[in-house]
Amino acid sequence: MVPWKKSEPENFKNAMDLLVADRGGFYFEPKVGIHDNVGEIDFSSMYPMLMLKKNISPETVSCECCSDSANRVPELGYNMCERRVGIVPKVLKLMLKKRMYYKEMRNKASDPEERRKYDQRQAAYKIILCTCFGYLGYRNARFGKVDAHIAACAFARKTLLDTSKLAERRGFEIVHGIVDSLYLKKKRATDKDFIELCREITDYTRLPISYEGRYRWIVFLPSKTHFGVPVLNRFYGVFQDGKVKVRGIELRRGDAPNIVQQCQNEVIKDLAEARNSREFAELIPDALSILRKYADRILNREVYLADLVISKQLSKDPDRYVNSVHQAIAARQLRDHGLEVMAGQTVKYIIVDADNRRPERRVLPVQLVDTESRYDVKEYLKLLVDAIYTMLSPFGFTREKLMIRILGQSQSSLN
C-alpha cells in the first residue's frame, strides 16, 4: 500500500502554467506607520481546513475519474475528485477536530495551569497541521505531490481575496493582510462590527475565522535596509485590553542580547499607556529617555556580561564560512579549545573588539569569558540604537539622530 518511490511527483506544465501555478499565499503590503482602532481577524488553520473542505490530496488533484468535477482549483482549473475522500483529508479531519476541542477547553478553563495545558496541546496540533501542508510539496513525500500543494495555495489566495472584498463592502479599509489574516480599520468601528463581519465571512467561505481583537494603535514597520518599503511581518501594537503584541523586532528574536531586549520591552511598555496615535506621539520623548538610560549603563560599563550575550545559529560548518562573521569566529575559537562545533548548532558570544584587525580577537565565546573580559561599548551602543530605530523609524528618526540624542554628538565621533 505504501509506494517504495512515488511515480508521479508533478503534472507536466508549460512555462505559462508554471508562472500561474508556482505562487504562495496572497498578501496585502502593510501601510507603514501608526494606525488607530485596527481589528485583526484570522482564519483558524486555514490551509488544513481547505485541504479538508476541498478534498485536497495527492490522489484527488486532477484525478482521472472526475474530469467534469464542479470542484475546480482557482486560476488553474484542476479538477478535484468527487467520488472518494483523499487520504490527507481523512487524516486531517480528526486532528482539526481535536485542535478545536483543545482551543475551546483553553478558553473555558479558569485555572491558569489548566489553560496552559490546553494551550500547549492545541499548539502541538497546530504545528502538526502546518507540517501536513508543507509535506504536500516535499519532493520525496511518499504521499506528496506538488500539484496538491499548489492547489491548497490557490484556494487560500482566493479565500483571502474574497474575504477582503466582503470587508471592503462593509466599509472597512485593509491596512495589512498576510496569507490567512487581515488587519482592518473603519471609523468608529466597534467589536460588534468586527464580529458581524467574521460571521458573514464564515457563512460565505465555510471556514472558521476568529476575531483576535481591536488595537488601540498598531505600528507597521519598514525595512531597515530599504526605507519606506514595508515588511510583511514586523509590527507592534496594543489591544484595547492593554495586551501588547509584537512581531519581527528584536524583542521577539532569539539572537538579540538581553540588554537590547530589556530596553525595547521597557519602551513598548511605556508607549502602551497611549490610548491613540496622538498620545503615542506625546510619549516618544519618554521612550528616548529610556534609550538614554540604557545607553548610559553601557557607556559606564554597568552591564553584566550575561546581558550582552548574542546567540547565532551556524548555517554551515565553521571552516566553510568565507567571511569572518562573528558566529564563525566564535565557533573556530571553541573548536581550537577542543570543543566540537558543527552546522545547526547555536553559538553564544560577546563582542569584545569589533574593529580589531585580527578576527579571532573580535568576539569571545561565552565558554571563554572570565572576570577580566571587556565588551565593545561602541558596538553595543549601535545594537541598542538599532533596536529603537526599528520602532521609531516611521516617525522620522534615523540612527544618526538617535545617536546624537544619547551622546550629544554625531555617530562618526565614536570611530
KAFEN-V919973 format. One record per residue. RES is the residue in one letter. SS is DSSP state (a for helix, b for strand, c for the rest). PHI is phi in degrees with one decimal (999 if undefined). OMEGA is omega in whole degrees, -180 to 180 (none if undefined). Layout:
res->[RES	RES]
ss->[SS	SS]
phi->[PHI	PHI]
omega->[OMEGA	OMEGA]
This chain:
res->[M	V	P	W	K	K	S	E	P	E	N	F	K	N	A	M	D	L	L	V	A	D	R	G	G	F	Y	F	E	P	K	V	G	I	H	D	N	V	G	E	I	D	F	S	S	M	Y	P	M	L	M	L	K	K	N	I	S	P	E	T	V	S	C	E	C	C	S	D	S	A	N	R	V	P	E	L	G	Y	N	M	C	E	R	R	V	G	I	V	P	K	V	L	K	L	M	L	K	K	R	M	Y	Y	K	E	M	R	N	K	A	S	D	P	E	E	R	R	K	Y	D	Q	R	Q	A	A	Y	K	I	I	L	C	T	C	F	G	Y	L	G	Y	R	N	A	R	F	G	K	V	D	A	H	I	A	A	C	A	F	A	R	K	T	L	L	D	T	S	K	L	A	E	R	R	G	F	E	I	V	H	G	I	V	D	S	L	Y	L	K	K	K	R	A	T	D	K	D	F	I	E	L	C	R	E	I	T	D	Y	T	R	L	P	I	S	Y	E	G	R	Y	R	W	I	V	F	L	P	S	K	T	H	F	G	V	P	V	L	N	R	F	Y	G	V	F	Q	D	G	K	V	K	V	R	G	I	E	L	R	R	G	D	A	P	N	I	V	Q	Q	C	Q	N	E	V	I	K	D	L	A	E	A	R	N	S	R	E	F	A	E	L	I	P	D	A	L	S	I	L	R	K	Y	A	D	R	I	L	N	R	E	V	Y	L	A	D	L	V	I	S	K	Q	L	S	K	D	P	D	R	Y	V	N	S	V	H	Q	A	I	A	A	R	Q	L	R	D	H	G	L	E	V	M	A	G	Q	T	V	K	Y	I	I	V	D	A	D	N	R	R	P	E	R	R	V	L	P	V	Q	L	V	D	T	E	S	R	Y	D	V	K	E	Y	L	K	L	L	V	D	A	I	Y	T	M	L	S	P	F	G	F	T	R	E	K	L	M	I	R	I	L	G	Q	S	Q	S	S	L	N]
ss->[c	c	c	c	c	c	c	c	c	c	c	c	c	c	a	a	a	a	a	a	a	c	c	c	c	c	b	b	c	c	c	c	b	b	b	b	b	b	b	b	b	b	b	c	c	a	a	a	a	a	a	a	a	c	c	c	c	c	c	c	b	c	c	c	c	c	c	c	c	c	c	b	c	c	c	c	c	c	b	b	c	c	c	c	c	c	a	a	a	a	a	a	a	a	a	a	a	a	a	a	a	a	a	a	a	a	a	a	c	c	c	a	a	a	a	a	a	a	a	a	a	a	a	a	a	a	a	a	a	a	a	a	a	a	a	a	c	c	c	c	c	c	c	c	c	a	a	a	a	a	a	a	a	a	a	a	a	a	a	a	a	a	a	a	a	a	a	a	a	c	c	c	b	b	b	b	b	b	c	c	b	b	b	b	b	c	c	c	c	c	a	a	a	a	a	a	a	a	a	a	a	a	a	a	a	c	c	c	b	b	b	b	b	b	b	b	b	b	b	b	b	b	c	c	c	c	c	c	c	b	b	b	b	b	b	b	b	b	b	c	c	c	c	b	b	b	b	c	c	a	a	a	c	c	c	c	c	a	a	a	a	a	a	a	a	a	a	a	a	a	a	c	c	c	c	c	a	a	a	a	a	a	a	a	a	a	a	a	a	a	a	a	a	a	a	a	a	a	a	c	c	c	c	c	a	a	a	a	c	b	b	b	b	c	c	c	c	a	a	a	c	c	c	c	c	a	a	a	a	a	a	a	a	a	a	a	c	c	c	c	c	c	c	c	c	b	b	b	b	b	b	c	c	c	c	c	c	c	a	a	a	c	b	b	b	a	a	a	c	c	c	c	c	c	c	c	a	a	a	a	a	a	a	a	a	a	a	a	a	a	a	a	a	a	a	c	c	c	a	a	a	a	a	a	a	a	a	c	c	c	a	a	a	a	c]
phi->[999	-94.5	-65.5	-66.4	-139.2	-71.2	-93.9	-135.7	-70.8	-163.9	-68.4	-65.7	-137.2	-83.1	-62.3	-68.3	-60.7	-65.2	-62.3	-74.7	-82.8	-83.0	-136.4	-98.6	-76.8	-90.1	-149.7	-106.7	-61.8	-66.3	-88.2	-58.9	122.7	-100.0	-133.2	-95.5	55.1	-99.3	-101.4	-112.9	-120.2	-145.9	-70.1	-88.4	50.6	-54.9	-65.4	-59.6	-66.5	-65.6	-62.0	-75.7	-67.4	-95.7	57.7	-88.8	-156.6	-54.8	-89.0	-101.1	-79.6	56.7	-67.8	-83.1	-90.8	-131.9	-65.7	-100.7	-58.9	-79.6	-85.2	-118.9	-74.6	-55.7	72.7	-105.3	78.9	-60.4	-82.0	-114.4	-62.1	-115.9	-94.5	-144.7	-86.0	-69.7	-64.7	-67.2	-59.4	-61.4	-70.3	-68.0	-56.2	-67.5	-67.0	-64.6	-63.1	-67.7	-64.2	-62.3	-64.0	-67.7	-65.5	-65.4	-66.3	-60.8	-69.6	-86.3	-65.1	-97.5	-80.8	-57.4	-67.8	-64.1	-62.7	-63.1	-61.9	-66.8	-66.2	-63.5	-68.5	-67.1	-67.0	-63.5	-67.1	-60.5	-64.0	-63.6	-65.3	-61.6	-64.5	-60.8	-67.3	-61.2	-67.0	-58.5	-96.9	-70.8	-63.8	-101.8	-66.9	-61.2	-109.5	-99.7	-160.7	-57.1	-64.6	-69.3	-63.3	-61.7	-62.9	-61.5	-64.1	-65.7	-62.8	-66.2	-61.3	-63.2	-62.7	-67.3	-65.8	-61.7	-63.6	-64.9	-68.0	-61.5	-64.2	-66.5	-66.1	-89.4	90.6	-85.0	-102.3	-85.5	-88.8	-165.1	-153.5	-144.9	62.1	-133.3	-143.3	-132.6	-113.7	-125.1	-139.4	-154.7	-57.7	59.9	-70.0	-110.4	-58.4	-59.9	-62.1	-70.1	-65.7	-63.5	-62.4	-61.7	-61.8	-64.3	-64.6	-63.1	-61.7	-79.2	-89.7	63.9	-123.0	-70.4	-131.8	-114.4	-96.0	-77.1	138.8	-117.6	-81.9	-62.5	-154.8	-144.5	-115.1	-96.5	-104.5	-87.9	-66.2	-75.0	-94.3	-125.5	-59.7	92.6	-83.3	-70.6	-112.0	-62.4	-128.8	-138.1	-162.3	-148.2	-163.6	-130.7	-74.1	-60.1	-85.6	92.9	-70.3	-95.9	-129.7	-130.4	-144.2	78.0	-105.0	-56.0	-59.8	-99.4	-95.2	-77.2	-94.3	-78.2	-67.1	-58.4	-61.5	-71.3	-65.5	-62.6	-64.4	-64.2	-64.8	-66.4	-63.6	-65.6	-61.6	-67.6	-67.7	-65.9	-71.5	-71.8	-93.4	-161.1	-66.6	-66.4	-67.8	-58.2	-61.3	-69.5	-92.8	-59.4	-57.2	-64.3	-62.4	-68.2	-66.6	-65.0	-58.5	-63.2	-61.5	-71.4	-64.1	-62.1	-62.4	-68.8	-61.6	-88.2	55.0	-103.8	-100.5	-66.5	-59.5	-62.0	-85.4	-110.0	-69.5	-110.1	-114.2	-135.0	-90.3	-78.6	-83.2	-154.7	-63.8	-53.1	-72.8	-92.2	-75.6	-81.5	-94.4	-87.3	-76.0	-59.6	-66.7	-71.0	-61.8	-63.0	-63.7	-66.4	-63.6	-65.3	-64.0	-65.0	-96.4	90.3	-95.0	-84.6	-130.3	-144.1	-57.4	97.3	-81.2	-99.4	-108.0	-114.4	-154.9	-118.8	-88.9	-108.3	-162.8	-61.7	-98.7	-62.9	-66.4	-94.6	-53.4	-67.0	-104.1	-82.2	-132.2	-140.0	-60.3	-61.6	-66.4	-107.3	-74.3	-134.8	-67.2	-89.6	-67.7	-120.7	-111.2	-81.7	-59.1	-59.8	-68.8	-73.6	-62.8	-62.9	-63.3	-64.9	-63.2	-61.9	-65.8	-76.8	-60.0	-53.0	-80.5	-105.4	-58.7	-67.4	-108.5	91.1	-89.3	-115.4	-60.2	-65.5	-62.9	-68.3	-66.7	-64.6	-59.8	-93.4	-115.9	72.4	-154.6	-73.0	-61.5	-61.6	-71.0	-78.8	-76.4]
omega->[180	-177	177	174	-180	-173	-175	-177	-176	174	178	179	171	-174	-179	178	-179	179	-180	-172	-170	-179	179	179	180	176	171	-180	178	176	-173	178	-177	-179	179	169	180	177	179	175	-169	175	179	179	-173	-175	176	180	176	178	177	-175	-176	178	-178	-179	-178	-176	-179	180	-179	179	-178	-174	-175	-178	179	-178	176	179	-175	178	-180	177	-173	177	178	175	178	-176	178	-176	-179	177	-178	-179	-179	176	178	-180	-175	-174	-179	-178	178	179	-179	180	179	178	-178	176	178	179	177	-178	-179	-173	177	180	-178	-180	177	180	179	-179	-179	179	178	-179	179	178	178	178	178	180	179	-179	176	180	179	178	-179	-177	179	-177	-179	-171	-179	-180	-179	-179	-178	176	-176	-178	176	177	179	-180	179	179	-179	177	-180	179	180	-179	-180	178	178	180	-180	179	176	-180	-179	178	177	175	179	175	180	179	180	175	-178	172	-175	-180	179	174	-171	173	-180	-176	179	178	179	176	-180	179	-180	179	177	177	180	178	180	180	179	178	-176	-175	-175	178	180	177	-175	176	-175	180	-178	-179	167	176	177	-178	174	-169	178	175	177	-176	180	-173	179	179	-176	176	-170	-172	177	-178	170	-178	-178	177	-179	-180	178	179	-179	175	179	177	169	180	-173	-179	-179	-176	-178	-176	-178	178	-177	-177	179	180	179	179	-179	179	180	178	-179	178	179	-180	-179	177	-179	179	180	-176	179	178	176	-179	-180	-177	-179	176	177	179	179	177	177	177	-180	180	-180	177	178	178	179	-179	-178	-180	179	-177	175	180	180	180	-180	-176	176	-179	179	177	178	178	178	180	-175	-177	-176	176	178	-180	-178	176	-171	-178	178	178	-180	-180	179	177	179	179	179	178	173	179	-180	-180	-177	-179	180	179	178	180	179	-175	170	179	-177	180	-171	-176	-179	-179	179	-175	-176	180	-177	-179	180	177	-177	180	-177	-179	175	-176	-180	-176	179	-180	-178	-177	-176	-176	180	172	178	179	180	180	-179	-180	180	173	177	-176	-171	-179	178	-175	173	-180	174	176	-178	179	-180	179	177	180	-174	-177	-177	180	-179	-179	-175	-178	177	-175	none]
